[in-house]
């Protein structure tokens, strides 16, 4: 991710703790009433019903949170002023809370994601949230954080004591997080919902994600051979970086039934996001290329370049810019099920598929209490950007 934080480092595992919860998942989802959040009312029926409010009364007494360092953090009452430094913590917190009312500070890259995606439209107040609480290396601006008088500060817990100790030494209550898998997102949602006194909402959101995971992986396993090769480019402008072994992107490529040429035999020698030269990409000759949301590269940049004209993905017009919704779809987030479905449709056009536009509407009802317009769906799916690529008309209304 920008500012030195990797986009993803780990497999796409799912929370085994949700297994028993799935038994009551359908009843819990059906019980949620529809709501609004700064925009068009959410649908009143189906997968998209949001809870529109607290599902249960706020817990009496102190709230105990075990963070991803293993530290136990105590809140005397539900947090009402929260500062987030990691990405995509701000977007996930907004989704859990269905508002920006309790987010008082965030790191600048998180604010950029809110501004450039749809969250700034759904929740305009998020654009006014102070976003100078940490620099690009996530080193906190302790003075700025203290000025916000937060009940809780969210910071990376696995990047050394240098970025978390100054906050704790200033007397602030801090939860430390790590990131890289969908399990981490599940943990964040659980922590944030409990911190807000809305534990049942976090459970409902995590059940919905786990249900989507099971559906997508079942479809992926049933895909016939041969598997299309799919290369995710994390950085294109100013030097190529691709997702290799051990990345979240590598995992969801396999999940939908594809194959990542940058992992396994013949792949990169290193793990994670790995720098490569154009010759290596040409040697892999992927069937499909995904351009991530961490620089400004677009499909036309490859289609119009003499360097890439021999690439199968270019010749077949199968280069796609990854969508951008309430957060970037390429790394793990609360919108990941939409990424899995989108990629499945990109990789296997014409095969058993999803109503992705309908899925976005229903998901946004659940997450944000909001129903996006047709034009907003086009923007999220980047139809104008991707319409020069093969089979992208399947994402039109």
C-alpha positions in Angstrom: 0.0 0.0 0.0 1.2 3.6 -0.3 3.5 4.9 2.3 5.5 1.7 2.8 2.6 -0.6 3.9 2.4 -3.8 1.7 -0.9 -4.3 -0.1 -1.3 -7.9 1.1 0.9 -10.6 2.5 -1.0 -13.8 3.2 -3.5 -16.2 2.0 -7.2 -15.6 1.5 -8.3 -17.7 4.5 -11.7 -17.4 6.1 -12.7 -17.2 9.8 -13.3 -20.7 11.0 -15.0 -19.0 14.1 -17.8 -18.0 11.8 -18.7 -21.5 10.9 -21.3 -21.9 13.8 -22.6 -18.4 13.2 -23.6 -19.4 9.7 -26.4 -21.5 11.0 -28.2 -18.4 12.3 -26.8 -16.1 9.6 -29.9 -16.0 7.3 -32.2 -15.2 10.3 -29.9 -12.4 11.4 -29.6 -10.9 8.0 -33.4 -11.1 7.5 -34.0 -9.4 10.8 -32.2 -6.2 9.9 -34.4 -3.3 9.1 -33.6 -1.0 6.2 -32.0 2.4 6.7 -30.5 5.5 5.1 -27.1 7.1 5.4 -26.6 10.4 3.6 -28.2 9.2 0.4 -30.9 7.2 -1.4 -32.7 4.8 1.0 -31.5 1.3 0.9 -33.6 -1.5 -0.5 -36.2 -2.9 1.9 -35.8 -6.5 1.1 -33.2 -9.1 0.1 -29.5 -9.2 0.7 -29.2 -5.5 0.7 -31.1 -4.6 3.8 -28.9 -2.6 6.1 -29.5 -2.4 9.8 -29.9 1.4 9.8 -29.1 1.6 13.5 -27.8 -0.3 16.5 -28.9 -3.9 16.5 -28.8 -4.1 20.3 -28.5 -1.8 23.2 -24.9 -0.6 24.0 -23.3 -2.9 26.5 -23.3 -1.7 30.1 -20.0 -1.3 31.8 -16.5 -1.4 30.3 -15.7 -2.9 26.9 -12.6 -5.2 26.7 -10.9 -5.5 23.3 -8.1 -7.9 22.5 -6.1 -6.4 19.7 -3.9 -8.2 17.1 -0.8 -7.7 19.4 -2.6 -9.8 22.0 -3.0 -6.7 24.2 -6.2 -6.2 26.1 -7.6 -2.6 25.8 -10.3 -1.4 28.1 -12.9 1.3 27.1 -15.1 2.6 29.9 -17.9 3.0 27.4 -18.5 2.8 23.6 -16.0 4.9 21.7 -17.4 8.1 20.3 -14.2 9.7 19.0 -11.9 7.4 17.0 -8.7 8.1 15.1 -7.5 5.6 12.5 -4.0 5.5 11.0 -3.8 2.1 9.1 -5.5 1.6 5.7 -8.3 0.7 5.1 -9.3 1.3 8.7 -11.2 4.5 8.1 -13.4 3.0 5.4 -14.1 -0.1 7.4 -15.0 1.9 10.5 -17.4 4.0 8.4 -19.0 0.9 7.1 -19.4 -0.7 10.5 -20.8 2.6 11.9 -22.8 3.5 8.8 -21.6 7.0 9.4 -18.5 9.2 9.8 -19.9 10.6 13.0 -17.4 8.9 15.2 -14.3 9.1 13.0 -12.4 12.3 14.0 -9.0 11.7 12.4 -7.4 9.5 9.7 -4.2 9.1 7.8 -4.0 11.0 4.5 -4.0 8.0 2.1 -7.2 6.8 3.8 -8.7 10.2 3.2 -7.7 10.1 -0.5 -9.5 6.7 -0.8 -12.6 8.3 0.7 -12.3 11.3 -1.7 -11.7 9.3 -4.8 -14.2 6.5 -4.2 -17.9 6.8 -3.4 -17.7 7.2 0.4 -17.2 10.9 0.2 -20.5 11.1 -1.7 -22.4 8.8 0.7 -20.9 10.4 3.8 -19.8 14.0 3.0 -18.8 14.6 6.6 -15.9 12.1 6.1 -14.2 14.6 3.7 -14.1 17.1 6.6 -12.3 14.7 9.0 -8.8 15.8 9.9 -6.2 13.7 8.0 -2.8 14.9 9.2 -2.6 12.4 12.1 0.3 10.5 10.6 2.8 10.8 7.8 3.3 8.4 4.9 5.3 6.0 7.1 2.5 5.9 9.6 4.6 7.7 12.2 1.9 9.5 14.3 1.6 13.2 14.7 1.0 12.9 18.4 0.2 16.5 19.0 -2.5 16.4 16.2 -4.0 13.2 17.6 -4.1 14.6 21.2 -5.9 17.7 19.9 -8.7 15.5 18.7 -9.3 14.0 22.2 -10.0 10.5 20.9 -11.5 7.7 23.0 -9.6 5.2 20.8 -6.6 5.3 18.4 -6.2 2.6 15.8 -2.6 2.0 14.7 -0.4 -0.7 13.1 0.6 -3.2 15.8 3.2 -5.1 13.8 5.4 -2.4 12.5 7.6 -1.9 15.5 7.2 0.1 18.7 8.4 3.4 17.1 4.9 4.1 15.7 2.7 2.9 18.6 4.7 3.7 21.7 4.5 7.5 21.3 0.7 7.3 21.3 0.6 5.1 24.4 3.2 7.1 26.2 1.0 10.2 25.6 -1.8 8.4 27.6 -3.9 7.5 24.6 -5.9 4.2 24.3 -4.5 2.3 21.3 -5.5 -0.9 19.5 -2.7 -2.4 17.4 -3.7 -4.1 14.1 -2.1 -6.2 11.3 -3.3 -6.6 7.8 -3.0 -8.8 4.7 -5.7 -11.4 4.8 -9.5 -11.5 4.8 -9.3 -12.9 8.3 -7.6 -9.6 9.4 -10.6 -7.6 8.0 -12.9 -9.9 9.9 -11.0 -9.1 13.1 -11.1 -5.4 12.4 -14.8 -5.4 11.8 -15.4 -7.3 15.0 -13.1 -5.0 17.0 -14.6 -1.8 15.6 -18.2 -3.0 16.1 -17.5 -3.9 19.7 -15.7 -0.6 20.3 -18.7 1.2 19.0 -21.1 -0.9 21.2 -22.5 -2.6 18.1 -21.1 -6.1 18.3 -24.1 -7.7 16.6 -23.6 -5.5 13.5 -20.1 -6.8 13.1 -21.3 -10.3 13.4 -23.9 -9.7 10.7 -21.3 -8.2 8.3 -18.8 -11.0 8.8 -21.5 -13.7 8.3 -22.4 -12.0 4.9 -18.7 -12.0 3.8 -18.2 -15.7 4.8 -21.4 -16.7 3.0 -20.1 -14.9 -0.2 -16.7 -16.6 0.2 -18.3 -20.0 0.3 -20.3 -19.3 -2.8 -17.5 -17.9 -4.9 -15.0 -20.6 -4.0 -17.5 -23.3 -4.8 -18.0 -21.7 -8.3 -14.2 -21.4 -8.7 -13.5 -25.0 -7.9 -16.0 -26.1 -10.5 -14.4 -24.1 -13.4 -13.2 -26.3 -16.2 -9.6 -26.4 -17.3 -7.6 -24.8 -18.8 -7.2 -22.0 -16.2 -6.7 -18.5 -17.6 -3.5 -16.9 -16.4 -4.1 -13.6 -14.6 -1.4 -11.1 -13.6 -2.1 -8.4 -11.0 0.1 -5.3 -11.5 0.4 -3.4 -8.3 2.6 -0.6 -9.7 3.0 0.2 -13.4 4.0 3.9 -13.6 7.7 4.4 -12.6 8.5 0.7 -12.4 6.6 -2.6 -12.5 5.6 -4.5 -9.4 3.4 -7.6 -9.5 1.7 -9.8 -7.0 3.7 -12.9 -6.4 3.5 -15.8 -4.0 1.9 -15.2 -0.6 -0.2 -12.2 -1.7 -3.9 -11.7 -1.2 -4.2 -11.0 -4.9 -2.5 -14.4 -5.7 -5.0 -16.0 -3.4 -8.2 -14.6 -5.0 -6.9 -15.3 -8.5 -6.8 -19.0 -7.5 -10.0 -18.7 -5.6 -12.0 -17.7 -8.7 -10.4 -20.5 -10.8 -7.5 -18.6 -12.4 -3.7 -19.0 -12.3 -1.2 -16.4 -11.4 1.9 -16.7 -13.6 4.0 -14.7 -11.1 3.6 -17.4 -8.4 4.6 -21.1 -8.3 7.0 -22.7 -10.7 8.2 -20.1 -13.2 7.1 -17.2 -11.0 9.0 -14.6 -9.1 11.8 -15.7 -6.8 10.6 -13.5 -4.0 7.3 -13.3 -2.2 4.9 -10.4 -1.9 4.8 -7.5 -4.3 7.9 -8.0 -6.5 9.6 -5.7 -8.9 10.0 -7.1 -12.4 11.0 -5.9 -15.9 8.8 -5.9 -19.0 10.7 -8.8 -20.4 9.6 -11.0 -17.5 5.9 -10.0 -18.0 6.2 -10.7 -21.8 7.7 -14.1 -21.0 4.8 -15.0 -18.7 2.4 -13.7 -21.4 -0.7 -13.6 -19.2 -4.2 -14.0 -20.7 -5.5 -11.2 -18.4 -3.8 -8.2 -16.8 -5.3 -6.4 -13.8 -4.2 -2.8 -13.1 -4.5 -2.0 -9.4 -5.6 1.2 -7.7 -2.3 2.3 -6.4 -1.2 4.3 -9.4 -2.8 5.9 -12.4 -2.2 3.2 -15.0 -5.1 2.5 -17.4 -5.7 -0.2 -20.0 -5.1 2.3 -22.8 -1.5 2.7 -21.5 -0.8 -0.9 -22.5 -3.0 -0.9 -25.6 -1.2 2.1 -27.0 2.4 1.0 -26.2 4.7 -0.7 -28.6 6.3 -2.4 -25.6 3.2 -4.4 -24.8 1.7 -5.0 -28.3 2.9 -8.7 -28.3 1.2 -9.5 -25.0 -1.7 -11.9 -25.3 -3.8 -9.8 -22.8 -3.2 -6.7 -25.0 -3.9 -8.5 -28.3 -7.1 -9.9 -26.9 -8.0 -6.6 -25.1 -8.1 -8.3 -21.7 -6.5 -5.5 -19.6 -8.8 -4.2 -16.8 -8.6 -1.4 -14.2 -9.7 -2.8 -10.9 -12.9 -1.1 -9.6 -12.9 1.4 -6.8 -15.9 1.6 -4.4 -16.1 2.4 -0.7 -12.4 1.3 -0.7 -10.0 0.0 -3.3 -11.1 -3.5 -4.4 -7.7 -5.0 -4.9 -6.6 -5.4 -1.2 -8.7 -7.0 1.4 -11.6 -5.0 2.7 -15.3 -5.1 3.7 -16.1 -4.9 -0.1 -13.9 -7.9 -1.0 -16.9 -10.2 -2.0 -17.6 -7.7 -4.8 -14.0 -8.0 -6.0 -14.2 -11.8 -6.0 -17.4 -11.7 -8.1 -16.1 -9.1 -10.5 -12.9 -11.0 -11.2 -14.8 -14.2 -11.7 -16.9 -12.5 -14.4 -13.8 -10.9 -16.0 -12.0 -14.3 -16.1 -14.9 -16.4 -17.2 -17.3 -14.2 -19.3 -20.4 -16.1 -20.4 -20.1 -18.8 -17.8 -22.2 -19.1 -14.7 -22.0 -15.6 -13.2 -23.4 -13.0 -10.9 -25.7 -10.0 -11.1 -22.8 -7.7 -10.0 -24.7 -4.5 -10.3 -27.4 -5.9 -8.1 -24.9 -7.3 -5.7 -23.3 -3.8 -5.3 -26.7 -2.3 -4.6 -27.6 -4.9 -2.0 -24.1 -4.8 -0.4 -24.2 -1.0 -0.2 -27.6 -1.2 1.5 -26.1 -3.5 4.1 -22.8 -1.7 4.5 -23.8 1.9 4.1 -27.6 2.1 4.2 -27.3 3.6 0.7 -28.6 2.7 -2.8 -26.1 3.8 -5.5 -27.5 5.2 -8.8 -26.9 3.7 -12.2 -24.2 6.4 -12.9 -22.5 5.6 -9.6 -22.5 1.9 -10.4 -20.8 2.8 -13.7 -18.2 4.9 -11.8 -17.5 2.1 -9.3 -17.1 -0.5 -12.0 -15.0 2.0 -14.2 -17.1 1.3 -17.3 -15.8 4.3 -19.2 -12.2 3.2 -18.4 -12.7 -0.5 -19.2 -15.2 -0.4 -22.0 -12.4 -0.8 -24.5 -11.6 -4.2 -23.0 -13.2 -7.5 -24.0 -16.6 -8.5 -22.6 -16.9 -5.5 -20.3 -20.4 -4.7 -21.6 -21.5 -7.5 -19.2 -21.2 -4.9 -16.4 -23.6 -2.4 -18.0 -27.1 -1.9 -16.8 
